[in-house]
Amino acid sequence: MTKREPQILGPVSGRFFELCNREYAVLVSEVTMSPLYAVERLTPAQMKRADQITRSHVEFGEDYRLPVEVRATSYSFSQSGWDRGHLAAAADFGSKAAQDESFLLSNVVPQSPKVNRGVFADIERAVRHIAHKSTTHVVTGPLYLGAPRYLSNTSIAIPSNLYKAVYSPQAGMVGVYVVGNGDDETYSVLSVDEFTRLSGIDVFPTLPDDVRAYKALPKPFSREVAY
């Protein structure tokens, strides 16, 4: 790990596995059996290529780079009532191969169907809208606040919240969207500093203090927009 990558502050336990893909990277935790975050750098050229790709059905698949004891399977989510929620969204990526990689289960956490298909998808669209205009750095991950919960008959932890951190200096956009992981589709926007205090995660450790204290992000889009 380098100082430019998100930093988990305070004590940690278990092993971590950093996995690099064509257009995103994840850090997977042995303790949660799922990614702690996904990191992306979205560019206008990448967004233009992504718009031209015809989406087709892709099955979620195991990530065989992970040890078997840390590896989620599709059976883990079967009849669980939880969606397999992407951290790095398939629609972000500028090639079919990169989009297919987003369906690796190393990029997935248990997510409320209402949130996954509602406000979180709207947040993803808002971030792509920024990235169509200027290079945008994105960190997406789960939070585990309160008593732990797990998918039935697995050791896969269920997040209490999801977040998407955004920094686009040219657009003057920075901040962190935070949503719950239940039936409530409300969201909040925090500064990087506020989010670090809440979560113990420094998503953009190299930002200057004035940027860390600032927050400016668009409202989530309820439908695709014309770029």
Secondary structure, DSSP 8 states (H G I E B T S, - for coil): --TTS-EE-S---S-EEEEE-SS-EEEEETTTTEEEEEEEEE-HHHHHHHHT--------B--TTS-GGG---HHHHTTSS-EEEESS-GGG-SSHHHHHHTTBGGGEEEE-HHHHHTHHHHHHHHHHHHHTTS-EEEEEEEE--SS--B-TTS--B--SEEEEEEEETTTTEEEEEEEESSS---EEEE-HHHHHHHHSEESSTTS-HHHHT--B-----SS----
